């Protein structure tokens, strides 16, 4: 059985790469209220 999940590969300006693979429950979603004018 294969592993499912999300992975993000980031290539930095200096040329090195980092792979982020968040674990379940580690996401924190913030929403911004629209500016009232």
HELIX and SHEET records of a PDB file:
SHEET    1   A 2 UNK A   8  UNK A  11  0                                        
SHEET    2   A 2 UNK A  17  UNK A  20 -1                                        
END                                                                             
